[in-house]
Amino acid sequence: MPTLEQLRRQKPLTQRELAETAGVSENTIWVIENGRHGALRPRVIRAIATALGVQPADIDEFRPLLQREQGRLAA
């Protein structure tokens, strides 16, 4: 499963370019790529995935967040 950084570099995009395309801060991209993120809003996850042309579940860092969200919805 590719990481956000791997997908971003394949485009190739800088952190700033991805952030601008996704409508999030450059810091948000940095935090995710460096594993320092907590819970991310679904809108942010979708926006980044859309900017990269992939599904949210295709990004390694988002999989655990999506699984937790699905667990909450099922409960």
C-alpha positions in Angstrom: 0.0 0.0 0.0 1.6 3.3 -1.1 2.1 6.1 1.4 0.9 9.6 0.9 4.4 10.7 0.1 5.0 8.0 -2.4 1.7 8.9 -4.2 2.6 12.6 -4.1 6.0 12.1 -5.6 4.6 9.8 -8.4 2.6 12.8 -9.7 5.1 14.6 -9.1 3.9 17.2 -6.7 5.5 19.2 -3.9 3.8 19.3 -0.6 2.7 22.8 -1.3 1.2 21.9 -4.7 -0.7 19.0 -3.2 -2.0 21.2 -0.4 -3.2 23.9 -2.8 -4.9 21.4 -5.0 -6.6 19.7 -2.1 -7.5 22.9 -0.3 -5.6 22.1 2.9 -2.5 23.6 4.5 1.0 22.5 3.6 1.4 21.7 7.3 -1.4 19.2 7.1 0.4 17.3 4.3 3.7 17.5 6.2 2.1 16.2 9.4 0.4 13.3 7.6 3.6 12.3 5.8 5.6 12.4 9.0 3.2 10.3 10.9 2.3 13.0 13.4 -1.4 13.3 12.6 -4.2 12.5 14.9 -7.8 12.2 13.7 -8.3 13.8 10.3 -11.6 15.1 9.2 -13.3 13.0 6.4 -13.4 16.1 4.2 -9.6 16.4 4.4 -9.1 12.7 3.7 -11.4 12.9 0.6 -9.8 16.1 -0.6 -6.3 14.8 -0.5 -7.3 11.5 -2.2 -9.2 13.3 -4.9 -6.2 15.6 -5.6 -4.1 12.5 -6.1 -6.7 10.7 -8.2 -7.1 7.8 -5.8 -9.6 6.4 -3.3 -9.0 7.3 0.4 -8.4 3.6 1.2 -5.5 3.6 -1.3 -3.4 5.8 0.9 -1.6 3.8 3.6 -1.9 6.5 6.3 -5.7 6.8 5.9 -6.6 3.1 6.2 -6.5 2.9 10.0 -8.6 6.1 10.2 -11.2 4.8 7.8 -11.4 1.5 9.6 -12.0 3.3 12.9 -14.7 5.4 11.3 -16.4 2.3 9.9 -16.4 0.7 13.3 -18.0 3.8 14.8 -20.7 3.8 12.2 -21.4 0.1 12.7 -21.7 0.4 16.5 
